[in-house]
Amino acid sequence: MASSKAHHATGFAAGVIAAAVVAHSIGASYVGVLMSFMAGVAGSTAPDWLEVAWWSRARRLWITHRTLTHWGIGWIALLAVSYHQLGHSLYAAPAFGFACGGLMHLLADWPNPLGVPWIAARHSLKLWNSGHCDLIVVAASWAAAWYVGQRLGLPELHRLGLLQHMRL
């Protein structure tokens, strides 16, 4: 498991990835791009906070850690369905961002010996223990964000009307 700070840092990278994909898919819809970014940041910690029983005073876990909320197929299904709905549904962009963040969380937890349940049983890369090598996880997530941004044309953001008024 990555640390809380690592999940937040990778969440911003997931938000950038989601925003780039949404901007590329549906054009310069500022609301959709912003919502996908914010949902990506929120989704990066979602597998952990979705386990908490918010309806009880004790705020204990209502399910075992790294079970249903860390299930890879669920997050991948949400990503695929929301991607196919981009441009057709108002909720698709934030759902896509949320799924990007959730998947980023699973990827950050995967190197830990506890692993994550991608399909049925847990699988682990067994690279390091919790909280160690967070810098590698964060750097890899931001490298992925940079790559996706480059591939989807984020350097051309100067064409957006909002950025035309800014002087660099």
Backbone as a chain_set.jsonl record, in Angstrom:
{"seq": "MASSKAHHATGFAAGVIAAAVVAHSIGASYVGVLMSFMAGVAGSTAPDWLEVAWWSRARRLWITHRTLTHWGIGWIALLAVSYHQLGHSLYAAPAFGFACGGLMHLLADWPNPLGVPWIAARHSLKLWNSGHCDLIVVAASWAAAWYVGQRLGLPELHRLGLLQHMRL", "coords": {"N": [[0.847, -1.167, 0.0], [0.559, 2.117, -0.827], [1.519, 5.222, 0.688], [-0.688, 7.661, 2.227], [-0.08, 10.219, 1.314], [1.222, 9.587, -1.058], [-0.877, 8.439, -2.499], [-2.498, 10.689, -2.808], [-0.804, 12.327, -4.358], [-0.445, 10.756, -6.656], [-3.034, 10.801, -7.411], [-3.491, 13.381, -8.397], [-2.026, 13.15, -10.734], [-3.551, 11.184, -11.993], [-5.867, 12.661, -12.342], [-4.976, 14.536, -14.215], [-4.467, 12.836, -16.375], [-7.066, 11.854, -16.851], [-8.39, 14.265, -17.465], [-7.016, 14.981, -19.793], [-7.725, 12.904, -21.545], [-10.516, 13.248, -21.626], [-10.68, 15.877, -22.655], [-9.555, 15.43, -25.143], [-11.387, 13.632, -26.213], [-14.007, 14.801, -26.13], [-13.634, 17.395, -26.832], [-13.104, 20.891, -26.112], [-14.627, 21.146, -23.622], [-15.0, 22.86, -20.932], [-16.211, 22.394, -18.422], [-16.593, 19.598, -18.35], [-13.923, 18.703, -18.546], [-12.773, 19.848, -16.261], [-14.378, 18.64, -14.272], [-13.695, 15.947, -14.668], [-11.018, 16.002, -13.951], [-11.146, 16.76, -11.191], [-12.654, 14.621, -10.195], [-10.885, 12.555, -10.712], [-8.842, 13.08, -8.887], [-10.289, 12.735, -6.493], [-11.054, 10.068, -6.816], [-8.684, 8.732, -6.505], [-8.241, 8.159, -3.857], [-10.463, 6.832, -3.216], [-10.851, 3.9, -3.13], [-10.047, 3.333, -0.514], [-11.561, 5.064, 1.249], [-14.131, 4.31, 0.608], [-14.504, 2.005, 1.983], [-15.136, 2.638, 4.553], [-17.555, 2.776, 7.078], [-19.62, 5.143, 6.88], [-22.067, 5.739, 7.889], [-22.194, 4.986, 10.521], [-21.386, 5.755, 13.953], [-18.924, 4.913, 14.864], [-17.312, 4.729, 12.648], [-15.983, 2.585, 11.452], [-14.513, 0.015, 9.347], [-16.677, -1.325, 6.927], [-16.36, -3.414, 5.257], [-13.789, -5.821, 4.595], [-10.442, -4.636, 4.304], [-8.995, -3.944, 1.149], [-10.659, -5.527, -0.526], [-13.632, -5.706, -2.004], [-13.745, -2.927, -2.761], [-11.271, -2.546, -3.835], [-11.212, -4.037, -6.091], [-10.132, -4.89, -9.215], [-11.542, -5.41, -11.663], [-14.007, -4.127, -11.343], [-13.301, -1.373, -11.3], [-12.104, -1.138, -13.81], [-14.27, -1.76, -15.444], [-15.981, 0.428, -14.868], [-14.378, 2.452, -15.918], [-14.312, 1.758, -18.683], [-17.074, 1.795, -19.444], [-17.773, 4.456, -18.812], [-16.007, 5.815, -20.486], [-16.981, 5.152, -23.022], [-19.328, 6.534, -22.915], [-18.638, 9.166, -22.987], [-19.309, 12.4, -24.076], [-21.924, 11.76, -24.556], [-23.27, 11.629, -22.196], [-23.815, 13.606, -19.32], [-22.693, 12.809, -16.951], [-20.594, 11.18, -17.595], [-17.931, 12.186, -17.887], [-17.036, 12.953, -15.172], [-17.326, 10.396, -14.043], [-15.509, 8.922, -15.531], [-13.11, 10.185, -14.777], [-13.131, 9.555, -12.015], [-12.884, 6.779, -12.149], [-10.344, 6.612, -13.346], [-8.775, 7.641, -11.262], [-9.32, 5.706, -9.273], [-8.208, 3.399, -10.461], [-5.554, 4.222, -10.571], [-4.99, 4.238, -7.861], [-5.105, 1.482, -7.312], [-2.951, 0.613, -8.873], [-0.887, 1.846, -7.488], [-0.972, 0.456, -5.101], [-0.363, -2.113, -5.855], [2.457, -3.016, -5.931], [2.936, -3.736, -3.285], [3.294, -6.361, -0.824], [0.774, -7.344, 0.026], [-0.909, -6.92, -2.115], [-3.46, -6.562, -4.717], [-6.873, -7.381, -5.531], [-7.175, -8.176, -8.637], [-8.651, -9.786, -10.52], [-9.852, -12.303, -9.413], [-8.464, -13.543, -7.166], [-6.047, -12.081, -4.908], [-3.274, -10.318, -6.226], [0.179, -9.673, -6.243], [3.007, -7.624, -6.855], [5.141, -7.791, -5.22], [7.31, -6.039, -4.56], [8.037, -4.057, -2.657], [7.523, -3.025, 0.787], [4.713, -1.504, 2.516], [4.493, 2.037, 2.223], [7.145, 2.377, 1.518], [9.363, 3.415, -1.053], [7.676, 5.289, -2.234], [8.236, 7.471, -3.805], [8.975, 6.402, -6.257], [6.547, 5.348, -7.183], [4.991, 7.69, -7.366], [6.537, 9.172, -9.202], [6.356, 7.484, -11.434], [3.609, 7.637, -11.957], [3.328, 10.323, -12.654], [4.98, 10.376, -14.868], [3.469, 8.786, -16.567], [1.251, 10.491, -16.809], [2.43, 12.665, -18.125], [3.174, 11.385, -20.528], [0.65, 10.563, -21.591], [-0.51, 13.074, -21.834], [1.197, 14.222, -23.775], [0.744, 12.516, -25.942], [-1.944, 12.951, -26.476], [-2.137, 15.57, -27.201], [-1.857, 17.736, -25.389], [0.096, 19.813, -25.382], [-0.992, 21.644, -27.123], [-2.775, 23.212, -25.787], [-2.853, 25.946, -25.742], [-4.622, 26.804, -27.605], [-7.094, 26.895, -26.477], [-9.688, 29.055, -25.567], [-9.713, 30.304, -23.022], [-7.059, 30.298, -22.218], [-5.842, 31.95, -24.013], [-5.819, 34.55, -23.195], [-3.965, 34.731, -21.272], [-0.701, 35.697, -20.41], [2.467, 34.422, -20.846]], "CA": [[0.0, 0.0, 0.0], [1.272, 3.383, -0.839], [1.095, 6.102, 1.77], [-1.773, 8.584, 1.902], [0.488, 11.301, 0.506], [1.482, 9.046, -2.396], [-2.164, 8.305, -3.181], [-2.925, 12.023, -3.21], [0.072, 12.791, -5.441], [-0.786, 10.002, -7.864], [-4.382, 11.218, -7.776], [-3.398, 14.543, -9.27], [-1.598, 12.643, -12.038], [-4.733, 10.53, -12.573], [-6.746, 13.738, -12.775], [-4.42, 15.088, -15.452], [-4.708, 11.833, -17.414], [-8.501, 11.869, -17.154], [-8.714, 15.526, -18.129], [-6.463, 14.928, -21.151], [-8.557, 11.999, -22.338], [-11.818, 13.893, -21.822], [-10.488, 17.004, -23.573], [-9.31, 14.877, -26.47], [-12.575, 12.916, -26.676], [-15.204, 15.623, -26.324], [-13.266, 18.763, -27.165], [-12.78, 21.831, -25.038], [-15.724, 21.363, -22.681], [-14.307, 23.192, -19.694], [-16.862, 21.769, -17.271], [-16.273, 18.171, -18.386], [-12.5, 18.521, -18.269], [-12.569, 20.165, -14.842], [-15.023, 17.605, -13.461], [-12.917, 14.71, -14.757], [-9.808, 16.193, -13.144], [-11.492, 16.718, -9.761], [-13.071, 13.255, -9.87], [-9.672, 11.737, -10.707], [-8.183, 13.309, -7.595], [-11.121, 12.079, -5.469], [-11.031, 8.627, -7.031], [-7.395, 8.143, -6.129], [-8.312, 7.69, -2.47], [-11.777, 6.206, -3.053], [-10.878, 2.518, -2.657], [-9.886, 3.282, 0.948], [-12.653, 5.692, 1.997], [-15.378, 3.596, 0.361], [-14.577, 0.904, 2.948], [-15.509, 3.167, 5.866], [-18.996, 2.836, 7.341], [-19.888, 6.543, 7.198], [-23.372, 5.833, 8.54], [-22.094, 4.636, 11.94], [-20.568, 6.68, 14.739], [-17.581, 4.352, 15.04], [-16.581, 4.92, 11.394], [-15.138, 1.42, 11.189], [-14.65, -0.543, 8.011], [-17.841, -2.195, 6.78], [-15.839, -4.596, 4.574], [-12.356, -6.018, 4.802], [-9.577, -3.797, 3.463], [-8.531, -4.5, -0.123], [-11.535, -6.548, -1.093], [-14.529, -5.224, -3.042], [-13.418, -1.582, -3.245], [-9.981, -2.621, -4.528], [-11.372, -5.038, -7.138], [-9.728, -4.296, -10.48], [-12.551, -5.515, -12.711], [-15.011, -3.088, -11.131], [-12.759, -0.084, -11.72], [-11.906, -1.183, -15.266], [-15.606, -1.683, -16.046], [-16.419, 1.82, -14.766], [-13.566, 3.215, -16.873], [-14.739, 1.444, -20.046], [-18.44, 2.278, -19.666], [-17.782, 5.92, -18.815], [-15.3, 6.272, -21.689], [-17.888, 5.021, -24.161], [-20.412, 7.5, -22.759], [-18.125, 10.536, -23.102], [-19.989, 13.138, -25.12], [-23.33, 11.375, -24.596], [-23.857, 11.78, -20.869], [-23.222, 14.634, -18.472], [-22.001, 12.142, -15.848], [-19.513, 10.329, -18.08], [-16.605, 12.769, -17.629], [-16.604, 12.714, -13.797], [-17.203, 8.954, -13.796], [-14.239, 8.511, -16.129], [-12.052, 10.667, -13.897], [-13.178, 8.772, -10.791], [-12.328, 5.466, -12.468], [-8.891, 6.786, -13.529], [-8.198, 7.757, -9.93], [-9.4, 4.397, -8.607], [-7.193, 2.512, -11.048], [-4.239, 4.703, -10.141], [-4.848, 3.751, -6.485], [-4.778, 0.055, -7.375], [-1.586, 0.479, -9.384], [0.033, 2.25, -6.416], [-0.992, -0.6, -4.08], [0.033, -3.389, -6.439], [3.791, -3.513, -5.567], [2.932, -4.175, -1.897], [3.089, -7.805, -0.685], [-0.642, -7.677, 0.182], [-1.46, -6.935, -3.456], [-4.841, -6.152, -4.97], [-7.636, -8.411, -6.254], [-7.477, -7.715, -9.989], [-9.744, -10.569, -11.099], [-10.505, -13.074, -8.353], [-7.584, -13.562, -5.995], [-5.092, -10.971, -4.851], [-2.001, -10.476, -6.909], [1.148, -8.694, -5.789], [4.31, -7.598, -7.513], [6.079, -8.08, -4.135], [8.511, -5.238, -4.754], [8.407, -3.372, -1.423], [6.48, -2.95, 1.811], [3.909, -0.282, 2.561], [5.14, 3.3, 2.54], [8.492, 2.448, 0.962], [9.481, 3.682, -2.49], [6.563, 6.105, -2.723], [8.734, 8.359, -4.847], [8.934, 5.653, -7.522], [5.139, 5.276, -7.582], [4.575, 9.037, -7.759], [7.248, 9.516, -10.438], [5.779, 6.688, -12.52], [2.284, 8.164, -12.282], [3.492, 11.593, -13.365], [5.527, 10.038, -16.192], [2.309, 8.357, -17.348], [0.457, 11.691, -17.106], [3.154, 13.403, -19.157], [3.083, 10.618, -21.773], [-0.718, 10.679, -22.107], [-0.675, 14.458, -22.255], [1.919, 14.419, -25.031], [0.092, 11.739, -27.004], [-3.278, 13.471, -26.771], [-2.068, 16.931, -27.674], [-1.934, 18.786, -24.381], [0.889, 21.001, -25.685], [-1.803, 22.561, -27.912], [-3.777, 23.845, -24.933], [-2.898, 27.387, -25.975], [-5.744, 27.086, -28.486], [-8.302, 27.107, -25.688], [-9.99, 30.475, -25.424], [-9.368, 30.78, -21.685], [-5.617, 30.474, -22.09], [-5.364, 32.938, -24.964], [-5.707, 35.825, -22.517], [-2.867, 34.677, -20.301], [0.632, 35.948, -20.999], [3.488, 33.635, -20.152]], "C": [[0.892, 1.229, 0.0], [0.75, 4.243, 0.306], [-0.037, 7.01, 1.291], [-1.267, 9.713, 1.014], [0.755, 10.83, -0.923], [0.181, 8.888, -3.171], [-2.698, 9.667, -3.624], [-2.094, 12.537, -4.391], [-0.225, 12.053, -6.745], [-2.195, 10.364, -8.334], [-4.391, 12.446, -8.666], [-2.934, 14.124, -10.662], [-2.763, 11.941, -12.739], [-5.727, 11.567, -13.071], [-6.282, 14.362, -14.073], [-4.67, 14.13, -16.61], [-6.176, 11.858, -17.832], [-8.887, 13.128, -17.908], [-8.2, 15.533, -19.565], [-7.317, 14.047, -22.053], [-9.914, 12.636, -22.633], [-11.699, 15.051, -22.801], [-10.289, 16.512, -25.002], [-10.577, 14.255, -27.058], [-13.746, 13.828, -26.999], [-14.881, 17.076, -26.634], [-13.062, 19.607, -25.922], [-14.0, 22.158, -24.192], [-15.098, 21.592, -21.315], [-14.896, 22.478, -18.487], [-16.521, 20.288, -17.218], [-14.831, 17.889, -18.033], [-12.21, 18.774, -16.793], [-13.172, 19.097, -13.942], [-14.237, 16.295, -13.505], [-11.639, 14.822, -13.935], [-10.119, 16.055, -11.651], [-11.918, 15.316, -9.336], [-11.878, 12.302, -9.867], [-8.917, 11.863, -9.405], [-8.964, 12.601, -6.49], [-11.069, 10.565, -5.593], [-9.745, 7.958, -6.591], [-7.356, 7.663, -4.684], [-9.597, 6.905, -2.215], [-11.736, 4.748, -2.595], [-10.711, 2.384, -1.142], [-11.088, 3.891, 1.669], [-14.004, 5.061, 1.702], [-15.569, 2.414, 1.317], [-15.097, 1.344, 4.31], [-17.03, 3.259, 5.974], [-19.339, 4.244, 7.81], [-21.192, 6.724, 7.955], [-23.327, 5.476, 10.019], [-21.204, 5.648, 12.665], [-19.12, 6.206, 14.85], [-16.696, 4.559, 13.805], [-15.58, 3.789, 11.137], [-15.35, 0.942, 9.76], [-15.871, -1.458, 7.959], [-17.505, -3.44, 5.965], [-14.336, -4.662, 4.821], [-11.559, -5.168, 3.807], [-9.057, -4.59, 2.273], [-9.358, -5.695, -0.571], [-12.353, -5.9, -2.206], [-14.139, -3.856, -3.606], [-12.079, -1.53, -3.979], [-10.031, -3.613, -5.703], [-11.124, -4.403, -8.495], [-10.791, -4.318, -11.555], [-13.618, -4.435, -12.564], [-14.541, -1.727, -11.618], [-12.555, -0.029, -13.229], [-13.249, -1.096, -15.986], [-16.145, -0.254, -16.008], [-15.664, 2.692, -15.767], [-14.074, 2.997, -18.299], [-16.129, 2.0, -20.349], [-18.471, 3.801, -19.741], [-17.057, 6.48, -20.035], [-16.224, 6.235, -22.906], [-19.056, 5.998, -24.094], [-19.943, 8.948, -22.86], [-18.77, 11.227, -24.306], [-21.466, 12.826, -25.219], [-24.037, 11.616, -23.27], [-23.087, 12.827, -20.079], [-22.346, 14.015, -17.377], [-20.789, 11.334, -16.29], [-18.135, 10.885, -17.745], [-16.183, 12.607, -16.168], [-16.479, 11.228, -13.461], [-15.897, 8.421, -14.364], [-13.069, 8.949, -15.261], [-11.967, 9.864, -12.611], [-12.568, 7.389, -11.013], [-10.817, 5.54, -12.695], [-8.19, 6.875, -12.173], [-8.208, 6.435, -9.186], [-8.383, 3.417, -9.145], [-5.785, 2.928, -10.656], [-3.962, 4.234, -8.709], [-4.443, 2.277, -6.489], [-3.35, -0.164, -7.882], [-0.553, 0.866, -8.328], [0.106, 1.197, -5.317], [-0.43, -1.925, -4.573], [1.428, -3.868, -6.05], [3.891, -4.055, -4.137], [2.698, -5.68, -1.805], [1.622, -8.221, -0.515], [-1.349, -7.724, -1.169], [-2.878, -6.402, -3.544], [-5.554, -7.267, -5.734], [-8.024, -7.938, -7.657], [-8.659, -8.461, -10.581], [-10.477, -11.32, -9.998], [-9.667, -13.034, -7.077], [-6.647, -12.361, -6.041], [-3.828, -11.326, -5.614], [-1.082, -9.352, -6.457], [2.406, -8.778, -6.636], [5.431, -7.893, -6.525], [7.411, -7.344, -4.298], [8.983, -4.55, -3.48], [7.228, -3.335, -0.478], [5.794, -1.583, 1.783], [4.734, 0.937, 2.935], [6.549, 3.443, 2.017], [8.401, 2.721, -0.531], [8.295, 4.444, -3.066], [6.992, 7.019, -3.855], [8.697, 7.683, -6.212], [7.515, 5.617, -8.06], [4.663, 6.638, -8.091], [5.241, 9.436, -9.07], [6.677, 8.746, -11.625], [4.407, 7.219, -12.927], [2.383, 9.475, -13.052], [4.137, 11.39, -14.732], [4.402, 9.572, -17.109], [1.445, 9.551, -17.733], [1.129, 12.509, -18.199], [3.011, 12.704, -20.509], [1.695, 10.754, -22.397], [-0.972, 12.101, -22.6], [0.002, 14.746, -23.576], [1.22, 13.728, -26.19], [-1.25, 12.324, -27.424], [-3.29, 14.956, -27.097], [-2.218, 18.004, -26.624], [-1.006, 19.971, -24.653], [0.104, 22.037, -26.494], [-2.896, 23.231, -27.094], [-3.872, 25.347, -25.15], [-4.04, 27.773, -26.91], [-7.045, 27.302, -27.73], [-8.495, 28.592, -25.433], [-9.579, 31.054, -24.099], [-7.884, 31.095, -21.579], [-5.065, 31.513, -23.059], [-5.127, 34.296, -24.292], [-4.569, 35.863, -21.491], [-1.547, 34.926, -21.024], [1.659, 35.201, -20.164], [4.839, 34.287, -20.26]], "O": [[1.857, 1.325, 0.758], [-0.341, 4.004, 0.825], [-0.303, 7.108, 0.093], [-1.945, 10.118, 0.07], [0.544, 11.575, -1.88], [0.136, 9.169, -4.368], [-3.286, 9.783, -4.699], [-2.644, 13.124, -5.323], [-0.251, 12.662, -7.814], [-2.507, 10.246, -9.519], [-5.203, 12.545, -9.585], [-3.393, 14.678, -11.661], [-2.939, 12.091, -13.948], [-6.361, 11.373, -14.109], [-7.097, 14.684, -14.938], [-5.042, 14.558, -17.703], [-6.49, 11.88, -19.022], [-9.632, 13.064, -18.886], [-8.877, 16.037, -20.46], [-7.598, 14.408, -23.196], [-10.401, 12.57, -23.761], [-12.537, 15.192, -23.691], [-10.796, 17.11, -25.951], [-10.811, 14.342, -28.263], [-14.407, 13.654, -28.022], [-15.788, 17.906, -26.691], [-12.872, 19.088, -24.822], [-14.367, 23.326, -24.059], [-14.714, 20.647, -20.627], [-14.157, 22.007, -17.622], [-16.193, 19.77, -16.151], [-14.541, 16.941, -17.302], [-11.49, 18.008, -16.153], [-12.553, 18.69, -12.959], [-14.124, 15.608, -12.49], [-11.221, 13.856, -13.297], [-9.436, 15.322, -10.934], [-11.58, 14.871, -8.239], [-11.861, 11.34, -9.1], [-8.408, 10.875, -8.876], [-8.368, 11.937, -5.642], [-11.042, 9.858, -4.585], [-9.72, 6.754, -6.333], [-6.513, 6.837, -4.332], [-9.797, 6.376, -1.121], [-12.531, 4.378, -1.731], [-11.189, 1.414, -0.553], [-11.592, 3.29, 2.618], [-14.945, 5.255, 2.472], [-16.675, 1.887, 1.441], [-15.46, 0.504, 5.133], [-17.7, 3.759, 5.07], [-19.348, 4.511, 9.012], [-21.399, 7.754, 8.597], [-24.328, 5.646, 10.714], [-20.373, 6.312, 12.046], [-18.2, 7.021, 14.922], [-15.469, 4.562, 13.912], [-14.47, 4.024, 10.661], [-16.249, 1.406, 9.058], [-16.071, -2.277, 8.856], [-18.262, -4.41, 5.97], [-13.707, -3.676, 5.207], [-11.939, -5.005, 2.647], [-8.722, -5.768, 2.395], [-8.821, -6.736, -0.947], [-11.802, -5.578, -3.259], [-14.201, -3.655, -4.819], [-11.796, -0.555, -4.676], [-8.988, -3.98, -6.244], [-11.833, -3.475, -8.884], [-10.937, -3.344, -12.294], [-14.083, -3.887, -13.563], [-15.292, -1.005, -12.274], [-12.801, 1.001, -13.856], [-13.359, -0.435, -17.019], [-16.702, 0.226, -16.996], [-16.254, 3.573, -16.392], [-14.247, 3.961, -19.043], [-16.337, 2.61, -21.398], [-19.113, 4.372, -20.622], [-17.456, 7.518, -20.563], [-16.246, 7.163, -23.714], [-19.702, 6.261, -25.108], [-20.764, 9.865, -22.822], [-18.769, 10.693, -25.415], [-22.201, 13.546, -25.894], [-25.255, 11.786, -23.228], [-21.862, 12.915, -20.164], [-21.375, 14.627, -16.932], [-20.032, 10.85, -15.449], [-17.25, 10.124, -17.355], [-15.063, 12.16, -15.922], [-15.614, 10.845, -12.674], [-15.251, 7.568, -13.755], [-12.139, 8.175, -15.034], [-10.874, 9.524, -12.157], [-11.825, 6.889, -10.168], [-10.086, 4.638, -12.287], [-7.143, 6.262, -11.964], [-7.223, 6.076, -8.54], [-7.759, 2.682, -8.379], [-4.922, 2.08, -10.434], [-2.832, 3.873, -8.381], [-3.541, 1.875, -5.754], [-2.63, -1.025, -7.377], [0.531, 0.286, -8.277], [1.141, 1.058, -4.666], [-0.059, -2.775, -3.763], [1.588, -5.071, -5.844], [4.844, -4.766, -3.817], [1.97, -6.231, -2.63], [1.261, -9.341, -0.877], [-2.294, -8.494, -1.343], [-3.423, -5.866, -2.579], [-4.927, -8.008, -6.491], [-9.095, -7.359, -7.837], [-9.584, -7.832, -11.096], [-11.623, -10.992, -9.689], [-10.118, -12.547, -6.041], [-6.481, -11.717, -7.077], [-3.385, -12.474, -5.637], [-1.516, -8.21, -6.306], [2.815, -9.854, -7.073], [6.548, -8.211, -6.933], [8.485, -7.935, -4.191], [10.186, -4.462, -3.234], [6.087, -3.578, -0.87], [6.241, -0.649, 1.117], [5.566, 0.887, 3.84], [7.107, 4.54, 2.066], [7.453, 2.293, -1.189], [7.946, 4.274, -4.234], [6.208, 7.31, -4.758], [8.415, 8.335, -7.217], [7.295, 5.829, -9.253], [4.006, 6.721, -9.129], [4.583, 9.979, -9.957], [6.53, 9.307, -12.711], [4.08, 7.248, -14.113], [1.62, 9.713, -13.988], [3.869, 12.154, -15.66], [4.377, 9.919, -18.29], [0.956, 9.621, -18.86], [0.455, 12.996, -19.107], [2.756, 13.356, -21.521], [1.573, 11.027, -23.591], [-1.576, 12.303, -23.653], [-0.56, 15.447, -24.417], [1.114, 14.282, -27.284], [-1.651, 12.209, -28.582], [-4.362, 15.541, -27.253], [-2.673, 19.102, -26.944], [-1.302, 21.069, -24.182], [0.503, 23.201, -26.542], [-3.849, 23.766, -27.66], [-4.872, 25.961, -24.778], [-4.391, 28.95, -26.999], [-8.002, 27.838, -28.289], [-7.538, 29.299, -25.114], [-9.131, 32.2, -24.047], [-7.498, 32.059, -20.917], [-3.909, 31.914, -22.924], [-4.324, 35.095, -24.773], [-4.265, 36.912, -20.922], [-1.322, 34.417, -22.122], [1.709, 35.333, -18.941], [5.821, 33.764, -19.734]]}, "num_chains": 1, "name": "protein.A"}
